[in-house]
Amino acid sequence: QVQLVESGGGLVQAGGSLRLSCAASGRTFSNYVMGWFRQAPGKEREFVAAISWSAGSTKYADSVKGRFTISRDNAKNTVDLQMNSLKPEDTAVYYCAADRRPGGVPSISPGLYNYWGQGTQVTVSS
C-alpha cells in the first residue's frame, strides 16, 4: 500500500510560479511511475505530467509543456511539479498518482494509476 500526500498549492497571479510536492509512504516508491493529474470544476480529470521510476523518462501534456517540470527524489520518496508561467486555465485541484506496474513507462491514462493523493488546490488569478 502506498499513501500519497500533496502540498504546495495556493493562490498565485497569472505568470507566477508554484511548486507542488508529493510525499509517498512505502518502501517500493522507487519502483513506481509517478504522475500528476488535475481536475477543474465541471471537467474530467486530465493528465499533466509523469516520470519513470529512474527519472530517465518524462511525459507532459501539450498544455503544460515548456512551463511545468516534473522531478523525483527516490531517496526522499518525493515527486515534485514545478509550475512556471501559470495561466488562469491551470486552475484546478492537482493530484499525485502512482503506477505500480513493474517496468512501467509514464502514461497519460489515469486508469493505469493505482494510488492517488487527496489533491491540492491551485488557483491562478488573471
CORMO-V757708 format. One record per helix or strand of 3 or more residues. SS is the DSSP state (a for helix, b for strand). FROM is the first residue (numbers start at 1). TO is the last residue. Records with the same first field share a line. If there is no record, write none. Layout:
SS: FROM-TO + FROM-TO
This chain:
b: 4-7 + 10-13 + 18-24 + 33-39 + 46-51 + 58-60 + 68-73 + 78-83 + 92-99 + 120-125
a: 29-31 + 88-90 + 110-112
